[in-house]
Amino acid sequence: MKRFLILFTLCLAAAGTVKADENGPFLKPWAEGVPYPTAAEIVFPQGTQHVIVHDCDTDPEYGFLHETSIGQLDGELIVAWYNNPEKELEGKTIQRARRSKDFLHWSGLEIVQDRGSDEGWMYVGLQFLTLDGKLYCFSNQEFGTEKPTECILQVWKPETKTWEVLGPIAEKFLSMQPPILMENGNYCMSGSLNPPSRHLKGNGTTPVVFISQGKEIEKPWRMVRIDPEDYVNIFAETAVLANGPNLLAVTRVEDTPFPNFYESRDFGETWRKIENRVFAACNSKFAAGTFSNGYRYIVYNLPNFRRTADGKIIYKTDADGNPTREGIGMGRGTLVMAIAKPGETAFSTVWKVSDRTGSTEQSASHYPTVLEYDGFVYVSYTGNHKLRNCGVTRFPLKSLEQKPVE
């Protein structure tokens, strides 16, 4: 077997099962001694299936699709996204969805939000949450491109088959993943904030989390800034996972293959940055979380790169010694999931989620959202054929506990 199998006994020795150093990160970006894998060395989990929920190649009205999300209620999956007629955030913007009870067959289109012809107003990305037998949706509202105004909470009304707007829960916030329930009873939702700070102006965002008032999600959420130095990026798209009181955040960065990592030890109230020169990712949105079996995960686009003889990523630096993207392919053709097992103190395994080799043959697969439901892991994403599509990959959760098989 020529391909490198990422999951093997060396992971246990390298990542370790001992308690993390109190002065170090509770979860490191990548395990020491384990070569960071290339796309050719990664395989799909056993039992992986792919479907296309909606394809703009056959949509007569909308040729652009982006920022998918997946949720469930009473045994029925729902996948949603936003559309534009031809180009991103140009012309009419509408949120639409389809539903399925078996993953393979999907309903007709339904409207989640439609601002009609309101000049400048648009709904873009959205996130689902199932709570106490109800399906909620957090919709990102903008006035002008990349100018978020409010994150709007809606609830599905099965009796009328409509979405009821409950009101805004956060200002100038773009939610980037579904809320995660923390052990202290509050929900935490990660994303980006505009404007970035009290001192900086312009078209930029900074990574933040918003924290709920327990399960009273209709009440305003409280914002906490993640980066202590007020890092600013046009797309500071951030995902967060929870491990007890400990939270790990990963944020998109534009000019380097190494995203920013941060950790909190107090349920997201304070944060510190984690040094990263070992976990490479493309400039795109992340998804992160913790599965019911204790596996921590990050879903992201894996770049193309070369390694040294001892398995380290080869990269070039600028005049100040900062890593650059030169010599590294940053295309979004390979969507992967990094895993840290229970007891491990670093990510050490990577699985393939979508690329050209899957049954849907996506030339690009990006902007993922993850749902665990009924023993399966579902990953929805923006796909590309000629035009864009909404793809979903699923596999049994238990397949992540098995050894990769080529």
C-alpha positions as CSV (number, residue, x, y, z in Angstrom):
1,M,0.0,0.0,0.0
2,K,1.7,3.1,-1.3
3,R,-0.6,5.7,0.1
4,F,0.1,7.0,3.5
5,L,-2.5,5.9,6.1
6,I,-2.9,8.7,8.5
7,L,-4.6,6.7,11.2
8,F,-2.1,4.3,12.9
9,T,-0.6,3.5,16.2
10,L,2.0,6.3,15.9
11,C,-0.9,8.7,16.4
12,L,-1.4,7.5,20.0
13,A,2.2,8.0,20.8
14,A,2.5,11.4,19.0
15,A,-0.8,12.9,20.1
16,G,-0.8,11.3,23.5
17,T,-3.5,10.4,25.9
18,V,-2.2,12.4,28.9
19,K,-3.7,15.5,30.2
20,A,-2.6,18.6,28.3
21,D,-0.1,21.0,29.8
22,E,-2.0,23.6,31.7
23,N,0.3,26.3,30.1
24,G,-0.2,24.8,26.6
25,P,-3.2,24.4,24.4
26,F,-5.7,21.8,25.5
27,L,-6.0,20.8,21.8
28,K,-3.1,21.5,19.4
29,P,-3.7,22.1,15.7
30,W,-1.6,19.0,14.7
31,A,0.2,16.1,16.4
32,E,4.0,16.2,16.6
33,G,5.7,13.3,14.7
34,V,2.7,12.7,12.4
35,P,3.3,13.9,8.8
36,Y,0.5,16.3,7.7
37,P,-1.2,14.5,4.9
38,T,-1.5,15.4,1.3
39,A,-4.7,14.9,-0.7
40,A,-3.3,11.7,-2.3
41,E,-2.9,10.1,1.1
42,I,-6.4,10.6,2.3
43,V,-9.4,8.3,1.8
44,F,-13.1,8.5,2.4
45,P,-14.7,6.9,5.5
46,Q,-16.3,3.6,4.8
47,G,-19.9,3.9,3.8
48,T,-19.6,7.4,2.3
49,Q,-22.4,8.5,0.1
50,H,-22.8,11.8,-1.9
51,V,-25.9,13.5,-3.3
52,I,-26.6,16.8,-5.1
53,V,-29.6,18.5,-3.5
54,H,-29.8,21.4,-5.9
55,D,-27.8,22.2,-9.1
56,C,-27.7,25.6,-10.7
57,D,-26.7,23.9,-14.0
58,T,-30.4,23.0,-14.3
59,D,-31.9,26.1,-12.5
60,P,-33.5,28.5,-15.1
61,E,-33.7,31.4,-12.7
62,Y,-30.6,31.3,-10.4
63,G,-27.1,30.5,-11.5
64,F,-25.3,31.3,-8.3
65,L,-25.6,29.3,-5.0
66,H,-23.6,29.6,-1.8
67,E,-23.3,29.0,2.0
68,T,-25.3,25.9,2.5
69,S,-26.5,24.7,5.9
70,I,-28.1,21.4,7.1
71,G,-30.5,20.7,10.0
72,Q,-33.2,18.2,11.0
73,L,-36.6,18.0,12.6
74,D,-38.7,14.8,13.4
75,G,-36.6,12.6,11.1
76,E,-36.6,15.0,8.2
77,L,-33.4,16.6,6.9
78,I,-33.4,20.2,5.6
79,V,-30.7,21.8,3.5
80,A,-30.7,25.5,2.6
81,W,-28.5,28.1,0.8
82,Y,-28.8,31.5,-0.8
83,N,-29.1,32.2,-4.5
84,N,-28.4,35.0,-6.9
85,P,-29.3,35.2,-10.6
86,E,-25.8,35.1,-12.0
87,K,-23.1,36.5,-9.7
88,E,-22.4,36.5,-6.0
89,L,-24.4,39.1,-4.1
90,E,-25.5,40.8,-7.3
91,G,-29.2,41.3,-8.1
92,K,-32.0,39.5,-6.2
93,T,-30.8,37.4,-3.2
94,I,-33.1,34.7,-1.9
95,Q,-32.8,31.8,0.6
96,R,-34.2,28.5,-0.5
97,A,-34.3,24.9,0.8
98,R,-35.2,21.3,0.1
99,R,-36.1,18.5,2.6
100,S,-35.5,14.7,2.7
101,K,-36.5,11.7,4.8
102,D,-34.0,9.2,3.3
103,F,-31.1,11.4,2.1
104,L,-31.5,10.2,-1.5
105,H,-34.7,11.9,-2.5
106,W,-35.4,15.6,-2.0
107,S,-38.5,17.7,-2.0
108,G,-39.4,20.6,-4.2
109,L,-37.9,24.1,-3.5
110,E,-39.2,26.1,-0.5
111,I,-38.6,29.7,0.4
112,V,-36.8,30.5,3.7
113,Q,-36.4,34.2,3.1
114,D,-37.1,36.5,0.2
115,R,-36.7,40.3,0.4
116,G,-38.3,40.8,-2.9
117,S,-37.0,43.8,-4.7
118,D,-35.9,45.7,-1.6
119,E,-32.9,47.7,-2.9
120,G,-29.6,46.7,-1.2
121,W,-31.2,44.3,1.4
122,M,-30.3,40.6,1.3
123,Y,-30.2,37.4,3.3
124,V,-27.1,35.4,2.9
125,G,-25.8,32.5,5.0
126,L,-28.0,30.7,7.6
127,Q,-27.7,28.2,10.4
128,F,-30.2,25.7,11.8
129,L,-30.8,24.6,15.4
130,T,-33.2,22.0,16.7
131,L,-34.3,22.8,20.2
132,D,-37.2,21.4,22.3
133,G,-38.9,19.9,19.3
134,K,-38.7,23.1,17.2
135,L,-36.5,24.0,14.2
136,Y,-34.9,27.4,14.3
137,C,-33.0,29.2,11.6
138,F,-30.4,32.1,12.1
139,S,-30.3,34.1,8.9
140,N,-27.5,36.6,8.2
141,Q,-28.9,39.9,6.9
142,E,-26.8,42.4,5.0
143,F,-27.4,45.9,3.5
144,G,-24.8,46.0,0.7
145,T,-22.2,43.4,0.0
146,E,-20.3,42.2,3.1
147,K,-22.1,44.7,5.3
148,P,-23.9,42.7,7.9
149,T,-26.7,44.4,9.8
150,E,-28.4,41.7,12.0
151,C,-28.6,38.0,12.6
152,I,-32.3,37.2,12.4
153,L,-33.9,34.3,14.3
154,Q,-36.8,32.4,12.7
155,V,-38.8,29.4,13.7
156,W,-40.5,26.8,11.4
157,K,-44.2,26.6,11.8
158,P,-45.3,23.1,10.6
159,E,-49.0,23.9,10.8
160,T,-48.6,26.7,8.2
161,K,-45.4,25.4,6.6
162,T,-43.9,28.9,6.9
163,W,-40.9,30.5,8.7
164,E,-41.9,33.0,11.4
165,V,-39.5,35.8,12.1
166,L,-38.9,36.2,15.9
167,G,-36.5,39.1,15.6
168,P,-32.8,40.0,15.7
169,I,-30.5,38.3,18.2
170,A,-27.2,40.0,17.3
171,E,-26.0,43.1,15.4
172,K,-23.5,43.3,12.6
173,F,-22.8,39.6,13.0
174,L,-22.4,36.9,10.3
175,S,-23.0,33.5,11.9
176,M,-20.7,30.8,10.4
177,Q,-21.8,27.6,12.0
178,P,-24.8,26.4,14.0
179,P,-24.9,27.2,17.8
180,I,-23.2,24.7,20.0
181,L,-24.5,23.9,23.5
182,M,-21.9,24.3,26.2
183,E,-21.8,22.4,29.5
184,N,-22.7,25.6,31.4
185,G,-26.1,25.6,29.6
186,N,-25.4,28.5,27.2
187,Y,-25.2,28.3,23.4
188,C,-22.1,29.6,21.6
189,M,-22.3,30.7,17.9
190,S,-19.2,31.7,16.1
191,G,-18.6,34.0,13.1
192,S,-17.4,37.4,12.2
193,L,-18.3,41.0,13.2
194,N,-18.4,44.2,11.2
195,P,-17.1,46.8,11.9
196,P,-14.0,45.1,13.2
197,S,-13.2,47.4,16.2
198,R,-13.8,50.7,17.8
199,H,-10.7,52.0,16.1
200,L,-10.8,50.4,12.6
201,K,-13.2,51.3,9.9
202,G,-13.9,49.9,6.4
203,N,-14.9,46.6,4.9
204,G,-13.4,44.3,7.4
205,T,-14.4,41.7,10.0
206,T,-13.0,40.3,13.1
207,P,-13.6,36.8,14.7
208,V,-16.2,36.7,17.4
209,V,-18.6,34.4,19.3
210,F,-22.0,35.3,20.5
211,I,-23.3,33.6,23.7
212,S,-26.9,33.0,24.5
213,Q,-28.9,33.5,27.7
214,G,-29.2,29.8,28.3
215,K,-31.9,28.2,26.1
216,E,-33.8,31.5,25.8
217,I,-32.4,31.9,22.4
218,E,-34.9,34.6,21.4
219,K,-33.3,37.0,23.8
220,P,-30.3,39.1,22.6
221,W,-27.0,37.2,22.6
222,R,-23.8,38.7,24.1
223,M,-20.7,39.2,21.9
224,V,-17.2,38.3,22.9
225,R,-14.2,39.2,20.7
226,I,-11.8,36.3,20.1
227,D,-8.6,37.9,18.9
228,P,-6.8,39.9,21.6
229,E,-5.1,42.0,19.0
230,D,-8.3,42.7,17.1
231,Y,-7.2,40.7,14.0
232,V,-9.0,42.0,10.9
233,N,-9.8,40.2,7.7
234,I,-12.4,40.8,5.0
235,F,-13.6,37.3,5.7
236,A,-12.8,36.5,9.4
237,E,-14.9,33.3,9.1
238,T,-14.6,31.4,12.4
239,A,-15.7,27.9,13.6
240,V,-15.6,26.7,17.2
241,L,-15.7,23.4,19.0
242,A,-16.3,22.7,22.7
243,N,-14.7,20.3,25.1
244,G,-16.1,20.9,28.5
245,P,-15.3,24.5,29.5
246,N,-12.6,24.5,26.8
247,L,-13.3,26.0,23.3
248,L,-11.1,25.9,20.2
249,A,-11.6,28.4,17.4
250,V,-10.2,28.4,13.9
251,T,-10.4,31.5,11.7
252,R,-9.8,32.1,8.0
253,V,-6.7,34.1,7.1
254,E,-6.0,35.4,3.6
255,D,-2.3,35.7,3.0
256,T,-1.0,32.5,4.6
257,P,-1.8,28.8,4.4
258,F,-1.9,28.6,8.2
259,P,-5.2,29.7,9.7
260,N,-5.4,31.4,13.1
261,F,-6.2,29.2,16.1
262,Y,-7.5,30.4,19.5
263,E,-8.6,28.7,22.7
264,S,-10.8,29.6,25.7
265,R,-10.7,27.8,29.0
266,D,-13.8,29.6,30.4
267,F,-16.7,28.8,28.1
268,G,-15.7,31.5,25.6
269,E,-15.4,34.5,27.9
270,T,-11.7,35.0,27.3
271,W,-9.4,33.9,24.5
272,R,-5.7,33.4,23.7
273,K,-4.0,32.7,20.3
274,I,-2.3,29.4,19.6
275,E,0.8,29.3,17.4
276,N,0.2,27.4,14.2
277,R,2.7,26.4,11.5
278,V,1.6,22.8,11.1
279,F,-2.1,22.8,10.2
280,A,-2.5,24.1,6.6
281,A,-5.9,25.1,5.1
282,C,-7.2,27.0,2.1
283,N,-8.7,30.5,2.5
284,S,-12.3,29.4,3.1
285,K,-14.9,28.8,5.7
286,F,-14.4,26.1,8.4
287,A,-16.8,23.8,10.3
288,A,-15.9,22.5,13.7
289,G,-17.5,20.6,16.6
290,T,-17.6,17.5,18.8
291,F,-19.4,14.3,17.9
292,S,-21.4,12.3,20.4
293,N,-18.5,9.7,20.6
294,G,-16.1,12.4,21.8
295,Y,-14.3,12.9,18.5
296,R,-13.4,16.6,17.9
297,Y,-13.4,17.6,14.2
298,I,-12.6,20.5,11.8
299,V,-13.9,20.4,8.2
300,Y,-11.9,22.5,5.7
301,N,-10.2,22.7,2.3
302,L,-6.8,21.0,2.1
303,P,-4.2,22.9,0.0
304,N,-1.6,21.3,-2.2
305,F,1.9,21.4,-0.8
306,R,5.2,19.6,-0.5
307,R,6.7,18.1,2.7
308,T,10.2,17.7,4.0
309,A,11.8,14.3,4.5
310,D,10.5,14.3,8.2
311,G,7.0,15.2,7.1
312,K,6.9,19.0,7.7
313,I,5.1,21.4,5.3
314,I,7.4,23.4,3.1
315,Y,6.5,27.0,2.8
316,K,8.2,30.3,1.9
317,T,8.3,33.5,4.1
318,D,8.1,37.2,3.4
319,A,10.7,39.8,4.5
320,D,9.3,39.7,8.0
321,G,9.5,36.0,8.3
322,N,5.8,35.4,8.0
323,P,4.6,32.3,6.0
324,T,3.2,33.1,2.5
325,R,1.1,31.1,0.0
326,E,3.9,31.1,-2.6
327,G,4.4,27.5,-3.9
328,I,1.2,26.2,-2.2
329,G,-1.9,25.5,-4.2
330,M,-4.9,27.1,-2.4
331,G,-7.7,25.8,-4.6
332,R,-10.9,24.4,-2.9
333,G,-10.9,21.1,-4.8
334,T,-10.5,18.8,-1.7
335,L,-12.8,19.0,1.3
336,V,-11.5,17.1,4.3
337,M,-12.2,16.4,8.0
338,A,-9.5,16.5,10.6
339,I,-10.1,14.4,13.8
340,A,-8.8,14.4,17.3
341,K,-9.9,11.3,19.3
342,P,-11.0,11.3,22.9
343,G,-7.9,11.6,25.1
344,E,-5.7,13.0,22.3
345,T,-4.3,16.5,22.7
346,A,-3.9,17.2,19.0
347,F,-5.5,16.5,15.7
348,S,-3.9,13.5,14.1
349,T,-6.2,12.0,11.4
350,V,-7.6,13.4,8.2
351,W,-10.5,11.9,6.2
352,K,-11.8,12.9,2.7
353,V,-15.2,14.4,2.4
354,S,-15.6,15.5,-1.2
355,D,-13.5,16.0,-4.3
356,R,-13.4,15.0,-8.0
357,T,-13.2,11.3,-7.1
358,G,-16.6,11.1,-5.4
359,S,-19.8,10.1,-7.1
360,T,-20.7,13.7,-7.7
361,E,-17.3,14.6,-9.1
362,Q,-17.1,18.1,-7.7
363,S,-14.4,20.4,-9.1
364,A,-14.7,22.4,-5.9
365,S,-16.3,21.7,-2.5
366,H,-16.3,24.4,0.1
367,Y,-18.1,26.3,2.8
368,P,-19.2,23.2,4.9
369,T,-21.7,22.8,7.6
370,V,-21.9,19.6,9.7
371,L,-24.8,17.7,11.3
372,E,-24.7,14.5,13.3
373,Y,-28.0,12.7,13.3
374,D,-29.2,9.2,13.9
375,G,-25.8,7.6,13.7
376,F,-24.6,9.5,10.6
377,V,-22.4,12.5,9.9
378,Y,-23.8,14.8,7.2
379,V,-21.7,17.5,5.6
380,S,-23.4,20.0,3.3
381,Y,-21.3,22.3,1.1
382,T,-21.2,24.6,-1.9
383,G,-20.1,22.4,-4.9
384,N,-19.1,23.3,-8.4
385,H,-19.8,21.6,-11.8
386,K,-20.3,24.1,-14.6
387,L,-22.2,26.3,-12.2
388,R,-22.6,25.9,-8.5
389,N,-24.6,23.3,-6.6
390,C,-25.5,22.2,-3.1
391,G,-23.9,18.9,-2.3
392,V,-24.2,16.7,0.8
393,T,-21.9,13.9,1.9
394,R,-22.8,11.4,4.6
395,F,-21.1,8.5,6.3
396,P,-21.7,6.4,9.5
397,L,-20.2,8.1,12.6
398,K,-18.6,4.7,13.6
399,S,-16.6,4.7,10.3
400,L,-14.4,7.4,11.9
401,E,-13.3,4.8,14.5
402,Q,-12.1,2.4,11.9
403,K,-8.8,2.1,10.1
404,P,-8.6,3.8,6.7
405,V,-8.9,1.3,3.9
406,E,-7.6,2.2,0.4
